[in-house]
Each structure stands twice: as structure tokens, then as C-alpha cells.
């Protein structure tokens, strides 16, 4: 789905990833679930392009619901997969600490699980080889994405700022639709390693010039990054231990 010039979304408000379309090729941000491979093919065809036009995939972090088709893209098509060094092992092995689930409701939780199953979430393959990146890196990929460290949800969570698309993708640094409660609007994401650190990291994007804030779960958010921290901290349960 086209959101704006150069900017497309794959998936939906339950699980989403993003495509940056440029004359130099395609940059992907996150890889959703394995079944989003078909969504990717459809979007590329709508642009008159193919997987051969994809130059790189940037992961906002190493959790399974963002790895989706990453290994398929890498192993079958030679597309490099970029992830912060602190999440490299997570992307390769799936190792993750247990965290408190927090608030949840049966219907939305089952909806999230059902959607994950329909998109082959149980068949996610970890990434065999990654290219490690760090805070402040500007990647040599279409759109020149800037990496901003956002530790908290995971040690290597990042935001990906793409000035060409007037957008910053934030992964699970926040959500605009909680997959376990169904609550909409800006709020902390569930399954977060260090919730307090995640909230403080929101200030790291405040000075970025962008009109789109793009979460991995929930609707794309038309706002200034400068407003994000206050909005998320004001959400119900934002300071829940």
C-alpha cells in the first residue's frame, strides 16, 4: 500500500513492514512474517519492479515477527540484511529474555496469534548472516537511511530515518495498536525487555525532520517525531512496572 511518494507499507495494523522506492532501487525496513513474502511480490509488481531491485533489508530489531522473509531474501536473492550489533545474535538465533506480558485481552491476543499463523509465523527462519550496524550510521542503500539507536524493546532496537520518504520507522520502540489489548493510539509496545529504557529512548528521534512515524504494529502515524515521547508517555499503562 502506497502511503506517500517513495513510501509503501506491507501487511496491516497487526504486523507491518515498509518499502522505500527510489530510482536507485528498493530499501526494505523489516520483513514482517514469512507470509508477507507474497505481499512484497504484489507491491513490487505494482511498481513495475522485482526482488532484483531490492538493495538491502534493514531490521529495526531481531525479533521473529520482524524477520519474516529476511532469510529467504538473503539466501535466495543475495540481499544483505542489516541489524544493530547488539541484536545480531537475536536475529541469528532467536534468543530472547522472558518478559512480563502486561495487560491483555483474549480477543485481540487470539487475533494476533491467528494472523501470525495465517502468515506462517511458526515457519520463521532466523538470519544466517547479517551485516552489523550502529547508532549514527548512514547506510549506502537507496534513500540513505540513517540509523538511530533506540535501546529498550531490545538492546539493539533502532529507528530508521529516511529523509527522502519524510519518515522514520521505529519498529517496536512504540506501537499504535497493542497486539494483546487491541487498544489503538500511541503507547508502549508489549514484549519489551526494558520498558523504562524504551520510554527514554523515544527522545532520541525528537529532532529528526519527518512527517511519518512508522511502527511495526499499528497504523502509520502522521506526526512530528518531536511529539512522540510525550504522547507515548501519556498513554494508559505507560508507566506500568
Beta strands, then each sheet from edge to edge (+ up, - down):
strand 1: 2-4
strand 2: 7-11
strand 3: 16-22
strand 4: 25-29
strand 5: 54-58
strand 6: 80-84
strand 7: 131-133
strand 8: 146-149
strand 9: 158-162
strand 10: 167-171
strand 11: 175-177
strand 12: 184-187
strand 13: 212-215
strand 14: 221-222
sheet 1: 1+ 2- 3+ 4- 5- 6- 7-
sheet 2: 8+ 9- 10+ 13+ 14-
sheet 3: 11+ 12-
end
